[in-house]
Amino acid sequence: QGSRGCEHPYVRQRLVEFATEAQCLRLGRYRALTTQLRGRVPGPESSSAKLASSELNLRVMMFANELLGSWGSVEDGKASGSARWVRGLLDAREHTIAGGTSEIQRMVIARHILQTA
């Protein structure tokens, strides 16, 4: 629908959710950086940031592919096995595994919480 797509309440709501999560991630990374600059080793901040950013990226890519539908497999007006948005979705899934799976990051965070409780 071109520029009219952002007028749809569902699309607007999802975009606001993504923007809010991205802002929270940014602020969380500032907190981790401040901790390091003060000479302390960050606790679960890096695991939390990795988990949240890879999961957010995956949801954004899934949403983009949801909106594009079959057009997501088209590049430059032609069907393509390497279309940008499909590739982006596959890369996003890979990032939930690379550098420690999301499940491992959750375990690291949980252990830290249990140790401090």
Biopython code that builds the backbone (N, CA, C, O; Angstrom):
import numpy as np
from Bio.PDB.StructureBuilder import StructureBuilder

atoms = [
    (1, "GLN", "N", (0.812, -1.205, 0.000)),
    (1, "GLN", "CA", (0.000, 0.000, 0.000)),
    (1, "GLN", "C", (0.850, 1.262, 0.000)),
    (1, "GLN", "O", (0.315, 2.355, 0.183)),
    (2, "GLY", "N", (2.135, 1.144, -0.196)),
    (2, "GLY", "CA", (2.981, 2.337, -0.208)),
    (2, "GLY", "C", (3.022, 2.995, 1.151)),
    (2, "GLY", "O", (3.135, 2.313, 2.170)),
    (3, "SER", "N", (2.931, 4.322, 1.179)),
    (3, "SER", "CA", (3.018, 5.061, 2.436)),
    (3, "SER", "C", (1.773, 4.881, 3.297)),
    (3, "SER", "O", (1.806, 5.172, 4.493)),
    (4, "ARG", "N", (0.677, 4.404, 2.709)),
    (4, "ARG", "CA", (-0.555, 4.214, 3.469)),
    (4, "ARG", "C", (-0.446, 3.056, 4.458)),
    (4, "ARG", "O", (-1.250, 2.976, 5.387)),
    (5, "GLY", "N", (0.533, 2.147, 4.286)),
    (5, "GLY", "CA", (0.689, 1.006, 5.185)),
    (5, "GLY", "C", (0.905, 1.420, 6.620)),
    (5, "GLY", "O", (0.489, 0.711, 7.537)),
    (6, "CYS", "N", (1.548, 2.558, 6.837)),
    (6, "CYS", "CA", (1.812, 3.019, 8.204)),
    (6, "CYS", "C", (0.574, 3.599, 8.857)),
    (6, "CYS", "O", (0.585, 3.889, 10.053)),
    (7, "GLU", "N", (-0.483, 3.770, 8.098)),
    (7, "GLU", "CA", (-1.732, 4.263, 8.678)),
    (7, "GLU", "C", (-2.523, 3.129, 9.317)),
    (7, "GLU", "O", (-3.438, 3.378, 10.102)),
    (8, "HIS", "N", (-2.186, 1.914, 8.997)),
    (8, "HIS", "CA", (-2.904, 0.775, 9.554)),
    (8, "HIS", "C", (-2.530, 0.628, 11.031)),
    (8, "HIS", "O", (-1.347, 0.597, 11.368)),
    (9, "PRO", "N", (-3.532, 0.538, 11.914)),
    (9, "PRO", "CA", (-3.248, 0.488, 13.358)),
    (9, "PRO", "C", (-2.322, -0.660, 13.762)),
    (9, "PRO", "O", (-1.471, -0.483, 14.634)),
    (10, "TYR", "N", (-2.474, -1.826, 13.145)),
    (10, "TYR", "CA", (-1.631, -2.970, 13.477)),
    (10, "TYR", "C", (-0.173, -2.675, 13.133)),
    (10, "TYR", "O", (0.724, -2.959, 13.926)),
    (11, "VAL", "N", (0.059, -2.111, 11.963)),
    (11, "VAL", "CA", (1.424, -1.793, 11.535)),
    (11, "VAL", "C", (2.019, -0.735, 12.449)),
    (11, "VAL", "O", (3.155, -0.869, 12.904)),
    (12, "ARG", "N", (1.255, 0.318, 12.718)),
    (12, "ARG", "CA", (1.733, 1.379, 13.611)),
    (12, "ARG", "C", (2.081, 0.840, 14.985)),
    (12, "ARG", "O", (3.126, 1.180, 15.540)),
    (13, "GLN", "N", (1.219, 0.005, 15.537)),
    (13, "GLN", "CA", (1.442, -0.560, 16.874)),
    (13, "GLN", "C", (2.726, -1.365, 16.906)),
    (13, "GLN", "O", (3.529, -1.208, 17.825)),
    (14, "ARG", "N", (2.933, -2.217, 15.927)),
    (14, "ARG", "CA", (4.146, -3.044, 15.889)),
    (14, "ARG", "C", (5.393, -2.175, 15.744)),
    (14, "ARG", "O", (6.400, -2.430, 16.405)),
    (15, "LEU", "N", (5.341, -1.153, 14.891)),
    (15, "LEU", "CA", (6.497, -0.273, 14.708)),
    (15, "LEU", "C", (6.837, 0.468, 15.994)),
    (15, "LEU", "O", (8.011, 0.645, 16.322)),
    (16, "VAL", "N", (5.815, 0.899, 16.719)),
    (16, "VAL", "CA", (6.051, 1.576, 18.000)),
    (16, "VAL", "C", (6.653, 0.604, 19.012)),
    (16, "VAL", "O", (7.551, 0.972, 19.770)),
    (17, "GLU", "N", (6.164, -0.633, 19.025)),
    (17, "GLU", "CA", (6.737, -1.644, 19.925)),
    (17, "GLU", "C", (8.220, -1.858, 19.619)),
    (17, "GLU", "O", (9.049, -1.893, 20.529)),
    (18, "PHE", "N", (8.547, -1.999, 18.333)),
    (18, "PHE", "CA", (9.943, -2.216, 17.946)),
    (18, "PHE", "C", (10.814, -1.019, 18.316)),
    (18, "PHE", "O", (11.925, -1.187, 18.820)),
    (19, "ALA", "N", (10.314, 0.176, 18.068)),
    (19, "ALA", "CA", (11.082, 1.389, 18.387)),
    (19, "ALA", "C", (11.307, 1.508, 19.894)),
    (19, "ALA", "O", (12.386, 1.907, 20.331)),
    (20, "THR", "N", (10.301, 1.167, 20.682)),
    (20, "THR", "CA", (10.418, 1.226, 22.139)),
    (20, "THR", "C", (11.452, 0.213, 22.638)),
    (20, "THR", "O", (12.288, 0.532, 23.483)),
    (21, "GLU", "N", (11.385, -1.005, 22.107)),
    (21, "GLU", "CA", (12.360, -2.025, 22.505)),
    (21, "GLU", "C", (13.780, -1.618, 22.116)),
    (21, "GLU", "O", (14.725, -1.824, 22.878)),
    (22, "ALA", "N", (13.920, -1.038, 20.924)),
    (22, "ALA", "CA", (15.251, -0.606, 20.472)),
    (22, "ALA", "C", (15.795, 0.484, 21.390)),
    (22, "ALA", "O", (16.985, 0.483, 21.709)),
    (23, "GLN", "N", (14.959, 1.397, 21.812)),
    (23, "GLN", "CA", (15.387, 2.458, 22.734)),
    (23, "GLN", "C", (15.794, 1.871, 24.080)),
    (23, "GLN", "O", (16.791, 2.297, 24.662)),
    (24, "CYS", "N", (15.043, 0.909, 24.575)),
    (24, "CYS", "CA", (15.393, 0.253, 25.846)),
    (24, "CYS", "C", (16.734, -0.470, 25.722)),
    (24, "CYS", "O", (17.549, -0.440, 26.644)),
    (25, "LEU", "N", (16.955, -1.109, 24.593)),
    (25, "LEU", "CA", (18.240, -1.785, 24.353)),
    (25, "LEU", "C", (19.381, -0.784, 24.392)),
    (25, "LEU", "O", (20.416, -1.027, 25.012)),
    (26, "ARG", "N", (19.184, 0.335, 23.729)),
    (26, "ARG", "CA", (20.221, 1.371, 23.696)),
    (26, "ARG", "C", (20.556, 1.853, 25.097)),
    (26, "ARG", "O", (21.728, 1.986, 25.449)),
    (27, "LEU", "N", (19.541, 2.111, 25.888)),
    (27, "LEU", "CA", (19.768, 2.581, 27.258)),
    (27, "LEU", "C", (20.424, 1.503, 28.114)),
    (27, "LEU", "O", (21.262, 1.810, 28.963)),
    (28, "GLY", "N", (20.051, 0.247, 27.899)),
    (28, "GLY", "CA", (20.677, -0.849, 28.630)),
    (28, "GLY", "C", (22.150, -0.990, 28.300)),
    (28, "GLY", "O", (22.964, -1.299, 29.170)),
    (29, "ARG", "N", (22.485, -0.764, 27.058)),
    (29, "ARG", "CA", (23.897, -0.834, 26.668)),
    (29, "ARG", "C", (24.688, 0.317, 27.282)),
    (29, "ARG", "O", (25.855, 0.145, 27.634)),
    (30, "TYR", "N", (24.071, 1.483, 27.412)),
    (30, "TYR", "CA", (24.732, 2.592, 28.105)),
    (30, "TYR", "C", (25.013, 2.210, 29.555)),
    (30, "TYR", "O", (26.068, 2.535, 30.100)),
    (31, "ARG", "N", (24.064, 1.523, 30.168)),
    (31, "ARG", "CA", (24.237, 1.101, 31.561)),
    (31, "ARG", "C", (25.416, 0.133, 31.685)),
    (31, "ARG", "O", (26.235, 0.259, 32.596)),
    (32, "ALA", "N", (25.498, -0.831, 30.767)),
    (32, "ALA", "CA", (26.614, -1.794, 30.790)),
    (32, "ALA", "C", (27.941, -1.083, 30.565)),
    (32, "ALA", "O", (28.940, -1.405, 31.208)),
    (33, "LEU", "N", (27.951, -0.120, 29.654)),
    (33, "LEU", "CA", (29.177, 0.640, 29.382)),
    (33, "LEU", "C", (29.594, 1.438, 30.615)),
    (33, "LEU", "O", (30.776, 1.480, 30.956)),
    (34, "THR", "N", (28.649, 2.060, 31.270)),
    (34, "THR", "CA", (28.941, 2.821, 32.490)),
    (34, "THR", "C", (29.532, 1.912, 33.559)),
    (34, "THR", "O", (30.479, 2.291, 34.249)),
    (35, "THR", "N", (28.979, 0.724, 33.695)),
    (35, "THR", "CA", (29.507, -0.249, 34.661)),
    (35, "THR", "C", (30.961, -0.559, 34.358)),
    (35, "THR", "O", (31.798, -0.573, 35.261)),
    (36, "GLN", "N", (31.269, -0.810, 33.083)),
    (36, "GLN", "CA", (32.647, -1.115, 32.693)),
    (36, "GLN", "C", (33.567, 0.079, 32.910)),
    (36, "GLN", "O", (34.698, -0.085, 33.368)),
    (37, "LEU", "N", (33.092, 1.281, 32.584)),
    (37, "LEU", "CA", (33.920, 2.476, 32.754)),
    (37, "LEU", "C", (34.229, 2.742, 34.221)),
    (37, "LEU", "O", (35.238, 3.370, 34.542)),
    (38, "ARG", "N", (33.379, 2.276, 35.098)),
    (38, "ARG", "CA", (33.615, 2.427, 36.537)),
    (38, "ARG", "C", (34.515, 1.327, 37.080)),
    (38, "ARG", "O", (34.759, 1.255, 38.284)),
    (39, "GLY", "N", (35.014, 0.462, 36.180)),
    (39, "GLY", "CA", (35.958, -0.572, 36.575)),
    (39, "GLY", "C", (35.341, -1.845, 37.102)),
    (39, "GLY", "O", (36.046, -2.701, 37.637)),
    (40, "ARG", "N", (34.045, -1.983, 36.960)),
    (40, "ARG", "CA", (33.386, -3.201, 37.431)),
    (40, "ARG", "C", (33.083, -4.113, 36.245)),
    (40, "ARG", "O", (32.880, -3.655, 35.120)),
    (41, "VAL", "N", (33.058, -5.379, 36.520)),
    (41, "VAL", "CA", (32.692, -6.352, 35.483)),
    (41, "VAL", "C", (31.173, -6.376, 35.392)),
    (41, "VAL", "O", (30.489, -6.539, 36.403)),
    (42, "PRO", "N", (30.646, -6.214, 34.187)),
    (42, "PRO", "CA", (29.183, -6.248, 34.063)),
    (42, "PRO", "C", (28.639, -7.622, 34.436)),
    (42, "PRO", "O", (29.273, -8.646, 34.183)),
    (43, "GLY", "N", (27.484, -7.625, 35.028)),
    (43, "GLY", "CA", (26.831, -8.885, 35.380)),
    (43, "GLY", "C", (26.161, -9.468, 34.151)),
    (43, "GLY", "O", (26.822, -9.741, 33.149)),
    (44, "PRO", "N", (24.883, -9.655, 34.221)),
    (44, "PRO", "CA", (24.192, -10.278, 33.093)),
    (44, "PRO", "C", (23.847, -9.290, 31.974)),
    (44, "PRO", "O", (23.122, -9.637, 31.042)),
    (45, "GLU", "N", (24.366, -8.056, 32.065)),
    (45, "GLU", "CA", (23.997, -7.043, 31.076)),
    (45, "GLU", "C", (24.322, -7.463, 29.651)),
    (45, "GLU", "O", (23.517, -7.257, 28.742)),
    (46, "SER", "N", (25.506, -8.054, 29.449)),
    (46, "SER", "CA", (25.870, -8.429, 28.085)),
    (46, "SER", "C", (24.999, -9.576, 27.583)),
    (46, "SER", "O", (24.632, -9.602, 26.408)),
    (47, "SER", "N", (24.666, -10.522, 28.456)),
    (47, "SER", "CA", (23.768, -11.613, 28.054)),
    (47, "SER", "C", (22.377, -11.069, 27.755)),
    (47, "SER", "O", (21.741, -11.475, 26.783)),
    (48, "SER", "N", (21.911, -10.155, 28.589)),
    (48, "SER", "CA", (20.598, -9.556, 28.367)),
    (48, "SER", "C", (20.562, -8.791, 27.055)),
    (48, "SER", "O", (19.591, -8.881, 26.305)),
    (49, "ALA", "N", (21.618, -8.041, 26.778)),
    (49, "ALA", "CA", (21.671, -7.255, 25.543)),
    (49, "ALA", "C", (21.707, -8.152, 24.322)),
    (49, "ALA", "O", (21.012, -7.889, 23.340)),
    (50, "LYS", "N", (22.513, -9.216, 24.368)),
    (50, "LYS", "CA", (22.614, -10.137, 23.240)),
    (50, "LYS", "C", (21.275, -10.807, 23.004)),
    (50, "LYS", "O", (20.810, -10.889, 21.867)),
    (51, "LEU", "N", (20.656, -11.283, 24.061)),
    (51, "LEU", "CA", (19.361, -11.952, 23.954)),
    (51, "LEU", "C", (18.307, -11.009, 23.385)),
    (51, "LEU", "O", (17.618, -11.344, 22.422)),
    (52, "ALA", "N", (18.189, -9.841, 23.981)),
    (52, "ALA", "CA", (17.149, -8.894, 23.559)),
    (52, "ALA", "C", (17.366, -8.415, 22.130)),
    (52, "ALA", "O", (16.408, -8.309, 21.364)),
    (53, "SER", "N", (18.609, -8.126, 21.761)),
    (53, "SER", "CA", (18.843, -7.608, 20.406)),
    (53, "SER", "C", (18.618, -8.670, 19.342)),
    (53, "SER", "O", (18.038, -8.376, 18.297)),
    (54, "SER", "N", (19.064, -9.898, 19.582)),
    (54, "SER", "CA", (18.858, -10.929, 18.562)),
    (54, "SER", "C", (17.377, -11.303, 18.453)),
    (54, "SER", "O", (16.889, -11.562, 17.353)),
    (55, "GLU", "N", (16.666, -11.333, 19.568)),
    (55, "GLU", "CA", (15.237, -11.645, 19.525)),
    (55, "GLU", "C", (14.438, -10.507, 18.866)),
    (55, "GLU", "O", (13.502, -10.764, 18.109)),
    (56, "LEU", "N", (14.809, -9.257, 19.155)),
    (56, "LEU", "CA", (14.143, -8.120, 18.517)),
    (56, "LEU", "C", (14.388, -8.141, 17.013)),
    (56, "LEU", "O", (13.459, -7.956, 16.227)),
    (57, "ASN", "N", (15.623, -8.362, 16.616)),
    (57, "ASN", "CA", (15.948, -8.424, 15.199)),
    (57, "ASN", "C", (15.128, -9.507, 14.498)),
    (57, "ASN", "O", (14.628, -9.288, 13.395)),
    (58, "LEU", "N", (14.989, -10.656, 15.122)),
    (58, "LEU", "CA", (14.200, -11.745, 14.544)),
    (58, "LEU", "C", (12.743, -11.332, 14.388)),
    (58, "LEU", "O", (12.142, -11.575, 13.342)),
    (59, "ARG", "N", (12.164, -10.708, 15.418)),
    (59, "ARG", "CA", (10.765, -10.283, 15.338)),
    (59, "ARG", "C", (10.557, -9.216, 14.261)),
    (59, "ARG", "O", (9.543, -9.229, 13.563)),
    (60, "VAL", "N", (11.513, -8.295, 14.126)),
    (60, "VAL", "CA", (11.409, -7.257, 13.092)),
    (60, "VAL", "C", (11.425, -7.902, 11.705)),
    (60, "VAL", "O", (10.613, -7.558, 10.846)),
    (61, "MET", "N", (12.345, -8.831, 11.493)),
    (61, "MET", "CA", (12.438, -9.503, 10.195)),
    (61, "MET", "C", (11.207, -10.348, 9.900)),
    (61, "MET", "O", (10.741, -10.394, 8.762)),
    (62, "MET", "N", (10.684, -11.013, 10.916)),
    (62, "MET", "CA", (9.464, -11.804, 10.728)),
    (62, "MET", "C", (8.297, -10.892, 10.358)),
    (62, "MET", "O", (7.475, -11.236, 9.508)),
    (63, "PHE", "N", (8.231, -9.733, 10.999)),
    (63, "PHE", "CA", (7.165, -8.776, 10.704)),
    (63, "PHE", "C", (7.308, -8.241, 9.284)),
    (63, "PHE", "O", (6.317, -8.131, 8.562)),
    (64, "ALA", "N", (8.529, -7.907, 8.878)),
    (64, "ALA", "CA", (8.755, -7.416, 7.521)),
    (64, "ALA", "C", (8.313, -8.462, 6.498)),
    (64, "ALA", "O", (7.671, -8.132, 5.500)),
    (65, "ASN", "N", (8.658, -9.711, 6.751)),
    (65, "ASN", "CA", (8.252, -10.774, 5.833)),
    (65, "ASN", "C", (6.744, -11.005, 5.868)),
    (65, "ASN", "O", (6.140, -11.356, 4.855)),
    (66, "GLU", "N", (6.139, -10.806, 7.038)),
    (66, "GLU", "CA", (4.680, -10.909, 7.146)),
    (66, "GLU", "C", (4.019, -9.841, 6.275)),
    (66, "GLU", "O", (3.066, -10.126, 5.550)),
    (67, "LEU", "N", (4.528, -8.620, 6.352)),
    (67, "LEU", "CA", (3.964, -7.534, 5.554)),
    (67, "LEU", "C", (4.184, -7.735, 4.058)),
    (67, "LEU", "O", (3.297, -7.456, 3.251)),
    (68, "LEU", "N", (5.357, -8.214, 3.697)),
    (68, "LEU", "CA", (5.695, -8.381, 2.285)),
    (68, "LEU", "C", (5.024, -9.592, 1.658)),
    (68, "LEU", "O", (4.757, -9.611, 0.456)),
    (69, "GLY", "N", (4.754, -10.597, 2.471)),
    (69, "GLY", "CA", (4.164, -11.818, 1.923)),
    (69, "GLY", "C", (5.049, -12.383, 0.832)),
    (69, "GLY", "O", (6.268, -12.450, 0.988)),
    (70, "SER", "N", (4.441, -12.789, -0.270)),
    (70, "SER", "CA", (5.227, -13.389, -1.354)),
    (70, "SER", "C", (6.163, -12.377, -2.017)),
    (70, "SER", "O", (7.116, -12.776, -2.688)),
    (71, "TRP", "N", (5.913, -11.088, -1.844)),
    (71, "TRP", "CA", (6.811, -10.076, -2.402)),
    (71, "TRP", "C", (8.169, -10.084, -1.711)),
    (71, "TRP", "O", (9.130, -9.516, -2.230)),
    (72, "GLY", "N", (8.256, -10.714, -0.558)),
    (72, "GLY", "CA", (9.523, -10.808, 0.152)),
    (72, "GLY", "C", (10.547, -11.655, -0.578)),
    (72, "GLY", "O", (11.746, -11.546, -0.321)),
    (73, "SER", "N", (10.075, -12.509, -1.498)),
    (73, "SER", "CA", (11.015, -13.334, -2.259)),
    (73, "SER", "C", (11.333, -12.739, -3.616)),
    (73, "SER", "O", (11.917, -13.405, -4.471)),
    (74, "VAL", "N", (10.955, -11.498, -3.815)),
    (74, "VAL", "CA", (11.206, -10.837, -5.089)),
    (74, "VAL", "C", (12.271, -9.774, -4.897)),
    (74, "VAL", "O", (12.221, -8.996, -3.944)),
    (75, "GLU", "N", (13.217, -9.745, -5.793)),
    (75, "GLU", "CA", (14.276, -8.746, -5.754)),
    (75, "GLU", "C", (14.407, -8.138, -7.136)),
    (75, "GLU", "O", (14.535, -8.865, -8.121)),
    (76, "ASP", "N", (14.377, -6.831, -7.224)),
    (76, "ASP", "CA", (14.470, -6.125, -8.507)),
    (76, "ASP", "C", (13.401, -6.590, -9.487)),
    (76, "ASP", "O", (13.657, -6.706, -10.685)),
    (77, "GLY", "N", (12.196, -6.856, -8.972)),
    (77, "GLY", "CA", (11.086, -7.227, -9.838)),
    (77, "GLY", "C", (11.112, -8.656, -10.325)),
    (77, "GLY", "O", (10.261, -9.034, -11.130)),
    (78, "LYS", "N", (12.054, -9.472, -9.871)),
    (78, "LYS", "CA", (12.144, -10.866, -10.311)),
    (78, "LYS", "C", (12.185, -11.777, -9.093)),
    (78, "LYS", "O", (12.705, -11.411, -8.038)),
    (79, "ALA", "N", (11.626, -12.972, -9.262)),
    (79, "ALA", "CA", (11.711, -13.958, -8.183)),
    (79, "ALA", "C", (13.178, -14.307, -7.978)),
    (79, "ALA", "O", (13.921, -14.517, -8.937)),
    (80, "SER", "N", (13.579, -14.363, -6.726)),
    (80, "SER", "CA", (14.982, -14.605, -6.434)),
    (80, "SER", "C", (15.121, -15.439, -5.173)),
    (80, "SER", "O", (14.431, -15.195, -4.183)),
    (81, "GLY", "N", (16.001, -16.410, -5.205)),
    (81, "GLY", "CA", (16.262, -17.217, -4.015)),
    (81, "GLY", "C", (17.077, -16.457, -2.991)),
    (81, "GLY", "O", (17.237, -16.922, -1.863)),
    (82, "SER", "N", (17.597, -15.297, -3.360)),
    (82, "SER", "CA", (18.428, -14.532, -2.427)),
    (82, "SER", "C", (17.827, -13.157, -2.145)),
    (82, "SER", "O", (18.560, -12.192, -1.925)),
    (83, "ALA", "N", (16.507, -13.064, -2.152)),
    (83, "ALA", "CA", (15.844, -11.784, -1.895)),
    (83, "ALA", "C", (16.249, -11.236, -0.531)),
    (83, "ALA", "O", (16.393, -11.991, 0.431)),
    (84, "ARG", "N", (16.431, -9.934, -0.455)),
    (84, "ARG", "CA", (16.963, -9.263, 0.733)),
    (84, "ARG", "C", (16.185, -9.579, 2.003)),
    (84, "ARG", "O", (16.799, -9.864, 3.031)),
    (85, "TRP", "N", (14.868, -9.538, 1.969)),
    (85, "TRP", "CA", (14.092, -9.701, 3.196)),
    (85, "TRP", "C", (14.071, -11.141, 3.679)),
    (85, "TRP", "O", (14.077, -11.400, 4.883)),
    (86, "VAL", "N", (14.047, -12.080, 2.738)),
    (86, "VAL", "CA", (14.117, -13.485, 3.129)),
    (86, "VAL", "C", (15.490, -13.772, 3.719)),
    (86, "VAL", "O", (15.602, -14.455, 4.737)),
    (87, "ARG", "N", (16.540, -13.250, 3.079)),
    (87, "ARG", "CA", (17.900, -13.398, 3.596)),
    (87, "ARG", "C", (18.015, -12.792, 4.991)),
    (87, "ARG", "O", (18.639, -13.366, 5.882)),
    (88, "GLY", "N", (17.402, -11.621, 5.165)),
    (88, "GLY", "CA", (17.423, -10.954, 6.477)),
    (88, "GLY", "C", (16.776, -11.799, 7.551)),
    (88, "GLY", "O", (17.264, -11.851, 8.680)),
    (89, "LEU", "N", (15.676, -12.466, 7.211)),
    (89, "LEU", "CA", (14.999, -13.328, 8.179)),
    (89, "LEU", "C", (15.882, -14.515, 8.548)),
    (89, "LEU", "O", (15.980, -14.876, 9.721)),
    (90, "LEU", "N", (16.517, -15.115, 7.562)),
    (90, "LEU", "CA", (17.406, -16.249, 7.842)),
    (90, "LEU", "C", (18.608, -15.809, 8.676)),
    (90, "LEU", "O", (19.021, -16.518, 9.594)),
    (91, "ASP", "N", (19.168, -14.642, 8.359)),
    (91, "ASP", "CA", (20.286, -14.116, 9.145)),
    (91, "ASP", "C", (19.855, -13.832, 10.582)),
    (91, "ASP", "O", (20.608, -14.091, 11.520)),
    (92, "ALA", "N", (18.639, -13.299, 10.754)),
    (92, "ALA", "CA", (18.138, -12.993, 12.097)),
    (92, "ALA", "C", (18.003, -14.267, 12.918)),
    (92, "ALA", "O", (18.328, -14.281, 14.105)),
    (93, "ARG", "N", (17.529, -15.328, 12.295)),
    (93, "ARG", "CA", (17.417, -16.609, 13.002)),
    (93, "ARG", "C", (18.808, -17.098, 13.410)),
    (93, "ARG", "O", (18.994, -17.622, 14.509)),
    (94, "GLU", "N", (19.784, -16.920, 12.510)),
    (94, "GLU", "CA", (21.159, -17.331, 12.802)),
    (94, "GLU", "C", (21.710, -16.591, 14.018)),
    (94, "GLU", "O", (22.444, -17.175, 14.815)),
    (95, "HIS", "N", (21.363, -15.317, 14.167)),
    (95, "HIS", "CA", (21.891, -14.524, 15.279)),
    (95, "HIS", "C", (21.317, -14.943, 16.629)),
    (95, "HIS", "O", (21.866, -14.584, 17.671)),
    (96, "THR", "N", (20.215, -15.699, 16.622)),
    (96, "THR", "CA", (19.713, -16.223, 17.900)),
    (96, "THR", "C", (20.529, -17.436, 18.332)),
    (96, "THR", "O", (20.381, -17.927, 19.451)),
    (97, "ILE", "N", (21.401, -17.920, 17.427)),
    (97, "ILE", "CA", (22.255, -19.075, 17.717)),
    (97, "ILE", "C", (23.710, -18.636, 17.892)),
    (97, "ILE", "O", (24.381, -19.064, 18.831)),
    (98, "ALA", "N", (24.192, -17.788, 16.995)),
    (98, "ALA", "CA", (25.595, -17.352, 17.020)),
    (98, "ALA", "C", (25.900, -16.567, 18.293)),
    (98, "ALA", "O", (25.071, -15.791, 18.767)),
    (99, "GLY", "N", (27.083, -16.774, 18.834)),
    (99, "GLY", "CA", (27.490, -16.038, 20.038)),
    (99, "GLY", "C", (26.783, -16.509, 21.296)),
    (99, "GLY", "O", (26.751, -15.788, 22.293)),
    (100, "GLY", "N", (26.223, -17.694, 21.265)),
    (100, "GLY", "CA", (25.489, -18.222, 22.419)),
    (100, "GLY", "C", (24.008, -18.184, 22.123)),
    (100, "GLY", "O", (23.442, -17.112, 21.905)),
    (101, "THR", "N", (23.382, -19.329, 22.112)),
    (101, "THR", "CA", (21.963, -19.383, 21.780)),
    (101, "THR", "C", (21.149, -18.564, 22.777)),
    (101, "THR", "O", (21.594, -18.270, 23.886)),
    (102, "SER", "N", (19.961, -18.214, 22.349)),
    (102, "SER", "CA", (19.073, -17.460, 23.239)),
    (102, "SER", "C", (18.814, -18.241, 24.520)),
    (102, "SER", "O", (18.705, -17.648, 25.593)),
    (103, "GLU", "N", (18.714, -19.563, 24.421)),
    (103, "GLU", "CA", (18.468, -20.382, 25.608)),
    (103, "GLU", "C", (19.646, -20.296, 26.582)),
    (103, "GLU", "O", (19.448, -20.205, 27.794)),
    (104, "ILE", "N", (20.862, -20.326, 26.053)),
    (104, "ILE", "CA", (22.048, -20.207, 26.910)),
    (104, "ILE", "C", (22.085, -18.841, 27.574)),
    (104, "ILE", "O", (22.405, -18.737, 28.758)),
    (105, "GLN", "N", (21.762, -17.789, 26.826)),
    (105, "GLN", "CA", (21.748, -16.448, 27.406)),
    (105, "GLN", "C", (20.718, -16.365, 28.532)),
    (105, "GLN", "O", (20.966, -15.730, 29.557)),
    (106, "ARG", "N", (19.574, -16.998, 28.343)),
    (106, "ARG", "CA", (18.555, -17.010, 29.399)),
    (106, "ARG", "C", (19.078, -17.726, 30.645)),
    (106, "ARG", "O", (18.810, -17.300, 31.769)),
    (107, "MET", "N", (19.823, -18.811, 30.444)),
    (107, "MET", "CA", (20.379, -19.540, 31.587)),
    (107, "MET", "C", (21.408, -18.691, 32.328)),
    (107, "MET", "O", (21.436, -18.694, 33.559)),
    (108, "VAL", "N", (22.249, -17.969, 31.601)),
    (108, "VAL", "CA", (23.248, -17.095, 32.231)),
    (108, "VAL", "C", (22.552, -16.036, 33.079)),
    (108, "VAL", "O", (22.949, -15.777, 34.215)),
    (109, "ILE", "N", (21.517, -15.432, 32.521)),
    (109, "ILE", "CA", (20.765, -14.399, 33.240)),
    (109, "ILE", "C", (20.105, -14.993, 34.481)),
    (109, "ILE", "O", (20.157, -14.399, 35.558)),
    (110, "ALA", "N", (19.485, -16.166, 34.331)),
    (110, "ALA", "CA", (18.797, -16.808, 35.464)),
    (110, "ALA", "C", (19.793, -17.161, 36.572)),
    (110, "ALA", "O", (19.507, -16.946, 37.750)),
    (111, "ARG", "N", (20.957, -17.698, 36.204)),
    (111, "ARG", "CA", (21.956, -18.033, 37.221)),
    (111, "ARG", "C", (22.382, -16.798, 38.010)),
    (111, "ARG", "O", (22.520, -16.845, 39.232)),
    (112, "HIS", "N", (22.586, -15.699, 37.296)),
    (112, "HIS", "CA", (22.990, -14.475, 37.975)),
    (112, "HIS", "C", (21.900, -14.015, 38.944)),
    (112, "HIS", "O", (22.189, -13.601, 40.066)),
    (113, "ILE", "N", (20.664, -14.093, 38.505)),
    (113, "ILE", "CA", (19.546, -13.666, 39.368)),
    (113, "ILE", "C", (19.461, -14.560, 40.595)),
    (113, "ILE", "O", (19.257, -14.075, 41.708)),
    (114, "LEU", "N", (19.618, -15.881, 40.393)),
    (114, "LEU", "CA", (19.542, -16.813, 41.531)),
    (114, "LEU", "C", (20.710, -16.614, 42.498)),
    (114, "LEU", "O", (20.544, -16.765, 43.709)),
    (115, "GLN", "N", (21.889, -16.276, 41.971)),
    (115, "GLN", "CA", (23.048, -16.070, 42.836)),
    (115, "GLN", "C", (22.910, -14.809, 43.670)),
    (115, "GLN", "O", (23.418, -14.751, 44.790)),
    (116, "THR", "N", (22.233, -13.803, 43.146)),
    (116, "THR", "CA", (22.098, -12.550, 43.874)),
    (116, "THR", "C", (20.851, -12.519, 44.760)),
    (116, "THR", "O", (20.661, -11.595, 45.552)),
    (117, "ALA", "N", (20.011, -13.539, 44.615)),
    (117, "ALA", "CA", (18.762, -13.568, 45.416)),
    (117, "ALA", "C", (19.018, -14.072, 46.814)),
    (117, "ALA", "O", (18.089, -14.162, 47.617)),
]
sb = StructureBuilder()
sb.init_structure("model")
sb.init_model(0)
sb.init_chain("A")
sb.init_seg("    ")
for serial, (resi, resn, name, xyz) in enumerate(atoms, 1):
    if name == "N":
        sb.init_residue(resn, " ", resi, " ")
    sb.init_atom(name, np.array(xyz, "f"), 0.0, 1.0, " ", f" {name:<3s}", serial, name[0])
structure = sb.get_structure()
